Amino acid sequence: MSSYYLFMIAMTGISTGFISLMLQFKHLLNLLLSLEAITMNIFILLYSSSNMIGSSGFSALILITLSVCEASLGMSILVSMVQSHGNDYVSSFSSQKC
């Protein structure tokens, strides 16, 4: 029964992450944190669903490794954009300036 509750918590977390992604579009750091929350909830969802069907959950380990790579890449992009633009406002970024 605990896998079912984890499944429901992960689904709620994913929907909350998408709502926060849609509502917080002013700072790039907020967007990256929303994406990280969605990724972590997908990890919990994959882990709980693999427990419900009785498999080992090895694919969840691969997902957590990819999410760490995604987080480090996002932070490096954030640091380079703050150094080049001076702030992390999404509205100040333009593909025309590159």
DSSP file (Angstrom, degrees, kcal/mol; ACC not computed):
  #  RESIDUE AA STRUCTURE BP1 BP2  ACC     N-H-->O    O-->H-N    N-H-->O    O-->H-N    TCO  KAPPA ALPHA  PHI   PSI    X-CA   Y-CA   Z-CA
    1    1 A M     >        0   0    0      0, 0.0     4,-1.5     0, 0.0     3,-0.3   0.000 360.0 360.0 360.0 -28.3    0.0    0.0    0.0
    2    2 A S  H  >  +     0   0    0      1,-0.2     4,-2.1     2,-0.2     5,-0.2   0.806 360.0  58.7 -68.8 -27.2    2.9    2.4    0.6
    3    3 A S  H  > S+     0   0    0      2,-0.2     4,-2.2     1,-0.2    -1,-0.2   0.859 102.9  53.6 -67.6 -34.1    3.9    2.3   -3.1
    4    4 A Y  H  > S+     0   0    0     -3,-0.3     4,-2.2     2,-0.2    -2,-0.2   0.911 108.9  48.1 -65.1 -41.5    0.4    3.5   -4.0
    5    5 A Y  H  X S+     0   0    0     -4,-1.5     4,-2.5     2,-0.2    -2,-0.2   0.893 111.1  50.4 -67.0 -39.1    0.8    6.5   -1.7
    6    6 A L  H  X S+     0   0    0     -4,-2.1     4,-2.5     2,-0.2    -1,-0.2   0.896 109.6  52.4 -62.2 -39.4    4.2    7.3   -3.1
    7    7 A F  H  X S+     0   0    0     -4,-2.2     4,-2.1     2,-0.2    -2,-0.2   0.919 111.4  45.3 -61.7 -44.6    2.7    7.1   -6.6
    8    8 A M  H  X S+     0   0    0     -4,-2.2     4,-2.1     2,-0.2    -2,-0.2   0.877 112.7  50.6 -69.5 -37.4   -0.1    9.6   -5.6
    9    9 A I  H  X S+     0   0    0     -4,-2.5     4,-2.4     2,-0.2    -2,-0.2   0.902 110.8  49.9 -65.5 -40.3    2.4   11.9   -3.9
   10   10 A A  H  X S+     0   0    0     -4,-2.5     4,-2.4     2,-0.2    -2,-0.2   0.894 109.8  49.9 -66.2 -39.7    4.6   11.8   -7.0
   11   11 A M  H  X S+     0   0    0     -4,-2.1     4,-2.1     2,-0.2    -1,-0.2   0.902 112.4  47.8 -65.1 -39.6    1.7   12.6   -9.3
   12   12 A T  H  X S+     0   0    0     -4,-2.1     4,-2.3     1,-0.2    -2,-0.2   0.901 112.0  50.3 -65.4 -40.3    0.7   15.5   -7.1
   13   13 A G  H  X S+     0   0    0     -4,-2.4     4,-2.3     2,-0.2    -2,-0.2   0.871 109.0  51.0 -65.9 -38.0    4.3   16.7   -7.1
   14   14 A I  H  X S+     0   0    0     -4,-2.4     4,-2.2     2,-0.2    -1,-0.2   0.923 112.1  46.2 -66.0 -43.8    4.6   16.6  -10.8
   15   15 A S  H  X S+     0   0    0     -4,-2.1     4,-2.1     1,-0.2    -2,-0.2   0.886 113.1  49.9 -67.6 -36.7    1.5   18.6  -11.3
   16   16 A T  H  X S+     0   0    0     -4,-2.3     4,-2.5     2,-0.2    -1,-0.2   0.885 109.5  52.4 -65.8 -38.5    2.6   21.1   -8.7
   17   17 A G  H  X S+     0   0    0     -4,-2.3     4,-1.9     2,-0.2    -2,-0.2   0.897 109.7  48.0 -63.7 -41.1    6.0   21.4  -10.4
   18   18 A F  H  X S+     0   0    0     -4,-2.2     4,-1.9     2,-0.2    -1,-0.2   0.883 111.2  50.9 -67.5 -37.4    4.3   22.1  -13.8
   19   19 A I  H  X S+     0   0    0     -4,-2.1     4,-1.9     1,-0.2    -2,-0.2   0.924 112.1  46.3 -65.3 -43.0    2.0   24.7  -12.2
   20   20 A S  H  X S+     0   0    0     -4,-2.5     4,-2.2     1,-0.2    -1,-0.2   0.833 109.6  55.6 -68.8 -30.2    5.0   26.4  -10.6
   21   21 A L  H  < S+     0   0    0     -4,-1.9    -1,-0.2     1,-0.2    -2,-0.2   0.876 111.2  44.3 -66.4 -37.2    6.9   26.2  -13.9
   22   22 A M  H  < S+     0   0    0     -4,-1.9    -2,-0.2     1,-0.1    -1,-0.2   0.821 119.4  41.0 -75.8 -31.1    4.0   28.0  -15.6
   23   23 A L  H  < S+     0   0    0     -4,-1.9     2,-1.0     1,-0.2    -2,-0.2   0.786 107.3  59.4 -91.1 -28.4    3.6   30.7  -12.9
   24   24 A Q     <  +     0   0    0     -4,-2.2    -1,-0.2    -5,-0.2    10,-0.1  -0.751  56.5 133.9-105.9  87.7    7.2   31.5  -12.0
   25   25 A F        +     0   0    0     -2,-1.0    65,-0.2    -3,-0.2    -1,-0.2   0.182  46.9  86.7-118.1  16.4    8.8   32.8  -15.2
   26   26 A K  S    S+     0   0    0      1,-0.1    64,-2.6    64,-0.1    65,-0.5   0.927  89.1  39.4 -83.8 -46.3   10.6   35.9  -13.9
   27   27 A H  B  >  -A   89   0A   0     62,-0.2     4,-1.4    63,-0.1    62,-0.2  -0.827  68.3-140.9-108.7 143.4   13.9   34.4  -12.7
   28   28 A L  H  > S+     0   0    0     60,-2.7     4,-2.3    -2,-0.4     5,-0.2   0.841 103.1  59.2 -67.9 -33.9   15.9   31.6  -14.4
   29   29 A L  H  > S+     0   0    0     59,-0.2     4,-2.3     1,-0.2    -1,-0.2   0.890 103.3  51.7 -63.9 -38.9   16.8   30.1  -11.1
   30   30 A N  H  > S+     0   0    0      2,-0.2     4,-2.0     1,-0.2    -1,-0.2   0.891 109.6  50.2 -63.4 -39.0   13.1   29.6  -10.3
   31   31 A L  H  X S+     0   0    0     -4,-1.4     4,-2.2     2,-0.2    -2,-0.2   0.916 110.9  48.5 -65.0 -42.2   12.6   27.8  -13.6
   32   32 A L  H  X S+     0   0    0     -4,-2.3     4,-2.1     1,-0.2    -2,-0.2   0.885 110.7  50.8 -66.2 -37.9   15.5   25.5  -13.0
   33   33 A L  H  X S+     0   0    0     -4,-2.3     4,-2.1     2,-0.2    -1,-0.2   0.870 109.2  51.3 -67.7 -35.8   14.3   24.7   -9.5
   34   34 A S  H  X S+     0   0    0     -4,-2.0     4,-2.1     2,-0.2    -2,-0.2   0.913 110.3  48.9 -65.6 -42.2   10.8   23.8  -10.9
   35   35 A L  H  X S+     0   0    0     -4,-2.2     4,-2.1     1,-0.2    -2,-0.2   0.879 110.6  51.1 -64.5 -37.0   12.4   21.6  -13.5
   36   36 A E  H  X S+     0   0    0     -4,-2.1     4,-2.4     2,-0.2    -2,-0.2   0.883 108.7  51.4 -67.6 -37.9   14.5   19.9  -10.8
   37   37 A A  H  X S+     0   0    0     -4,-2.1     4,-2.1     2,-0.2    -2,-0.2   0.895 110.0  49.6 -65.0 -39.2   11.3   19.3   -8.7
   38   38 A I  H  X S+     0   0    0     -4,-2.1     4,-2.0     2,-0.2    -2,-0.2   0.909 111.0  49.9 -64.4 -41.6    9.6   17.7  -11.7
   39   39 A T  H  X S+     0   0    0     -4,-2.1     4,-1.9     2,-0.2    -2,-0.2   0.905 110.6  48.9 -64.9 -41.9   12.6   15.5  -12.3
   40   40 A M  H  X S+     0   0    0     -4,-2.4     4,-2.1     1,-0.2    -1,-0.2   0.878 111.1  50.1 -66.6 -36.8   12.7   14.3   -8.7
   41   41 A N  H  X S+     0   0    0     -4,-2.1     4,-2.4     2,-0.2    -1,-0.2   0.846 107.9  53.1 -70.9 -32.0    9.0   13.6   -8.7
   42   42 A I  H  X S+     0   0    0     -4,-2.0     4,-2.6     2,-0.2    -2,-0.2   0.880 107.8  52.6 -66.1 -37.0    9.4   11.6  -11.9
   43   43 A F  H  X S+     0   0    0     -4,-1.9     4,-2.4     2,-0.2    -2,-0.2   0.931 110.7  46.1 -61.4 -45.8   12.1    9.6  -10.1
   44   44 A I  H  X S+     0   0    0     -4,-2.1     4,-2.7     1,-0.2     5,-0.2   0.895 112.6  51.4 -63.8 -39.5    9.8    8.9   -7.2
   45   45 A L  H  X S+     0   0    0     -4,-2.4     4,-2.3     2,-0.2    -2,-0.2   0.916 111.6  46.2 -62.9 -44.4    7.0    7.9   -9.6
   46   46 A L  H  X S+     0   0    0     -4,-2.6     4,-1.9     2,-0.2    -2,-0.2   0.894 113.8  48.9 -66.4 -40.1    9.3    5.5  -11.5
   47   47 A Y  H  X S+     0   0    0     -4,-2.4     4,-1.6     2,-0.2    -2,-0.2   0.921 113.7  45.4 -65.9 -44.1   10.6    4.0   -8.2
   48   48 A S  H  X S+     0   0    0     -4,-2.7     4,-1.8     1,-0.2    -2,-0.2   0.881 112.7  50.3 -70.2 -36.3    7.1    3.5   -6.8
   49   49 A S  H  X S+     0   0    0     -4,-2.3     4,-1.6    -5,-0.2    -1,-0.2   0.858 109.2  51.7 -70.7 -32.1    5.7    2.1  -10.0
   50   50 A S  H  X>S+     0   0    0     -4,-1.9     5,-2.0     1,-0.2     4,-0.8   0.838 109.6  50.6 -71.4 -30.1    8.6   -0.4  -10.2
   51   51 A N  H  <5S+     0   0    0     -4,-1.6    -2,-0.2     3,-0.2    -1,-0.2   0.855 107.1  54.6 -70.5 -34.1    7.8   -1.5   -6.7
   52   52 A M  H  <5S+     0   0    0     -4,-1.8    -2,-0.2     1,-0.2    -1,-0.2   0.866 113.9  39.5 -68.6 -34.9    4.2   -2.0   -7.5
   53   53 A I  H  <5S-     0   0    0     -4,-1.6    -1,-0.2    -5,-0.1    -2,-0.2   0.554 115.0-115.6 -92.8  -6.7    4.9   -4.3  -10.4
   54   54 A G  T  <5 +     0   0    0     -4,-0.8    -3,-0.2     1,-0.2     2,-0.1   0.681  65.3 136.9  89.5  18.0    7.7   -6.0   -8.5
   55   55 A S      < -     0   0    0     -5,-2.0    -1,-0.2    -6,-0.2    -2,-0.0  -0.383  65.0-105.8 -91.9 177.7   10.8   -5.1  -10.6
   56   56 A S        -     0   0    0     -2,-0.1    -1,-0.1     1,-0.0    -5,-0.1   0.772  38.5-129.1 -78.9 -26.6   14.2   -4.0   -9.3
   57   57 A G    >>  +     0   0    0     -7,-0.1     4,-0.8     3,-0.0     3,-0.6   0.764  56.7 144.4  84.2  26.6   13.9   -0.3  -10.2
   58   58 A F  H 3>  +     0   0    0      1,-0.2     4,-1.3     2,-0.2     3,-0.4   0.820  67.5  61.2 -67.4 -30.6   17.3   -0.1  -12.0
   59   59 A S  H 3> S+     0   0    0      1,-0.2     4,-2.0     2,-0.2    -1,-0.2   0.797  96.5  60.3 -67.6 -26.6   15.9    2.4  -14.5
   60   60 A A  H <> S+     0   0    0     -3,-0.6     4,-2.1     1,-0.2    -1,-0.2   0.847 101.2  54.3 -67.3 -32.7   15.2    4.8  -11.6
   61   61 A L  H  X S+     0   0    0     -4,-0.8     4,-1.5    -3,-0.4    -1,-0.2   0.867 107.7  49.4 -67.3 -36.9   18.9    4.7  -10.8
   62   62 A I  H  X S+     0   0    0     -4,-1.3     4,-2.1     2,-0.2    -2,-0.2   0.893 110.2  51.7 -67.8 -39.8   19.7    5.8  -14.4
   63   63 A L  H  X S+     0   0    0     -4,-2.0     4,-2.1     1,-0.2    -2,-0.2   0.889 107.7  50.9 -64.9 -39.9   17.1    8.6  -14.1
   64   64 A I  H  X S+     0   0    0     -4,-2.1     4,-1.5     2,-0.2    -1,-0.2   0.858 109.6  51.8 -68.2 -32.8   18.6   10.0  -10.9
   65   65 A T  H  X S+     0   0    0     -4,-1.5     4,-1.7     2,-0.2    -2,-0.2   0.915 110.8  47.3 -66.9 -43.1   22.0   10.0  -12.6
   66   66 A L  H  X S+     0   0    0     -4,-2.1     4,-2.2     1,-0.2    -2,-0.2   0.845 108.7  55.0 -66.8 -33.3   20.7   11.9  -15.6
   67   67 A S  H  X S+     0   0    0     -4,-2.1     4,-2.1     2,-0.2    -1,-0.2   0.845 105.5  52.3 -70.6 -31.7   18.9   14.4  -13.3
   68   68 A V  H  X S+     0   0    0     -4,-1.5     4,-2.1     2,-0.2    -1,-0.2   0.907 110.4  48.3 -67.2 -40.8   22.2   15.1  -11.6
   69   69 A C  H  X S+     0   0    0     -4,-1.7     4,-2.1     1,-0.2    -2,-0.2   0.896 111.4  50.7 -63.7 -39.9   23.8   15.8  -14.9
   70   70 A E  H  X S+     0   0    0     -4,-2.2     4,-2.3     2,-0.2    -2,-0.2   0.886 109.7  50.2 -65.3 -39.3   20.8   18.0  -15.9
   71   71 A A  H  X S+     0   0    0     -4,-2.1     4,-2.2     2,-0.2    -2,-0.2   0.903 111.3  47.5 -67.9 -41.0   21.1   20.0  -12.6
   72   72 A S  H  X S+     0   0    0     -4,-2.1     4,-1.9     2,-0.2    -1,-0.2   0.886 112.6  49.5 -69.2 -36.2   24.8   20.6  -13.0
   73   73 A L  H  X S+     0   0    0     -4,-2.1     4,-2.1     2,-0.2    -2,-0.2   0.907 111.1  49.8 -66.7 -41.5   24.3   21.7  -16.7
   74   74 A G  H  X S+     0   0    0     -4,-2.3     4,-2.2     1,-0.2    -2,-0.2   0.891 110.9  49.0 -64.2 -40.3   21.5   24.1  -15.7
   75   75 A M  H  X S+     0   0    0     -4,-2.2     4,-2.4     2,-0.2    -1,-0.2   0.877 110.3  50.7 -68.3 -36.3   23.6   25.7  -12.9
   76   76 A S  H  X S+     0   0    0     -4,-1.9     4,-2.2     2,-0.2    -2,-0.2   0.887 111.1  48.6 -68.4 -37.0   26.6   26.2  -15.3
   77   77 A I  H  X S+     0   0    0     -4,-2.1     4,-2.2     2,-0.2    -2,-0.2   0.897 111.0  51.6 -66.0 -39.6   24.3   27.8  -17.8
   78   78 A L  H  X S+     0   0    0     -4,-2.2     4,-2.2     2,-0.2    -2,-0.2   0.920 110.4  47.7 -62.6 -44.5   22.9   30.0  -15.1
   79   79 A V  H  X S+     0   0    0     -4,-2.4     4,-2.1     1,-0.2    -2,-0.2   0.914 113.0  48.0 -64.3 -43.0   26.3   31.1  -13.9
   80   80 A S  H  X S+     0   0    0     -4,-2.2     4,-1.8     1,-0.2    -1,-0.2   0.872 112.5  48.6 -67.7 -35.2   27.5   31.9  -17.5
   81   81 A M  H  X S+     0   0    0     -4,-2.2     4,-2.8     2,-0.2     5,-0.5   0.863 110.9  50.2 -72.7 -34.8   24.3   33.9  -18.2
   82   82 A V  H  X S+     0   0    0     -4,-2.2     4,-1.9     2,-0.2    -2,-0.2   0.883 111.3  49.8 -68.4 -36.8   24.6   35.9  -15.0
   83   83 A Q  H  < S+     0   0    0     -4,-2.1    -2,-0.2    -5,-0.2    -1,-0.2   0.879 118.3  38.4 -68.0 -36.5   28.2   36.7  -15.8
   84   84 A S  H  < S+     0   0    0     -4,-1.8    -2,-0.2    -5,-0.2    -1,-0.2   0.870 130.8  26.1 -83.2 -36.4   27.4   37.8  -19.3
   85   85 A H  H  < S-     0   0    0     -4,-2.8    -3,-0.2     2,-0.2    -2,-0.2   0.701  94.8-128.2-101.7 -22.9   24.1   39.6  -18.7
   86   86 A G  S  < S+     0   0    0     -4,-1.9     2,-0.3    -5,-0.5    -4,-0.2   0.298  80.7  44.8  92.8 -10.3   24.5   40.7  -15.0
   87   87 A N  S    S-     0   0    0     -6,-0.4    -2,-0.2     2,-0.1    -1,-0.2  -0.915  74.3-123.9-151.1 177.1   21.1   39.2  -13.8
   88   88 A D        +     0   0    0     -2,-0.3   -60,-2.7    -3,-0.1     2,-0.4   0.036  57.1 136.7-118.0  26.8   19.0   36.1  -14.1
   89   89 A Y  B >   -A   27   0A   0    -62,-0.2     3,-0.8     1,-0.2     4,-0.4  -0.595  48.6-147.2 -73.5 130.5   15.8   37.7  -15.4
   90   90 A V  G >  S+     0   0    0    -64,-2.6     3,-1.2    -2,-0.4    -1,-0.2   0.828  95.6  62.4 -66.8 -31.7   14.3   35.7  -18.2
   91   91 A S  G 3  S+     0   0    0    -65,-0.5    -1,-0.2     1,-0.2   -64,-0.1   0.735  96.7  58.4 -69.2 -20.9   12.9   38.8  -19.9
   92   92 A S  G <  S+     0   0    0     -3,-0.8     2,-0.4     2,-0.0    -1,-0.2   0.608  88.0  91.5 -84.2 -10.1   16.4   40.2  -20.4
   93   93 A F    <   +     0   0    0     -3,-1.2     2,-0.4    -4,-0.4     3,-0.0  -0.692  52.1 171.0 -87.1 135.3   17.5   37.1  -22.4
   94   94 A S    >   -     0   0    0     -2,-0.4     3,-0.7     1,-0.1     4,-0.4  -0.999  37.4-144.6-143.0 138.9   17.1   37.3  -26.1
   95   95 A S  T 3  S+     0   0    0     -2,-0.4     3,-0.3     1,-0.2    -1,-0.1   0.631  99.5  69.3 -75.8 -11.7   18.2   35.0  -28.9
   96   96 A Q  T 3  S+     0   0    0      1,-0.2    -1,-0.2     2,-0.1    -3,-0.0   0.757  93.0  56.9 -74.1 -25.2   18.7   38.1  -31.1
   97   97 A K    <         0   0    0     -3,-0.7    -1,-0.2     1,-0.2    -2,-0.2   0.693 360.0 360.0 -79.7 -19.6   21.7   39.3  -29.0
   98   98 A C              0   0    0     -4,-0.4    -1,-0.2    -3,-0.3    -2,-0.1   0.486 360.0 360.0 -71.7 360.0   23.8   36.1  -29.4
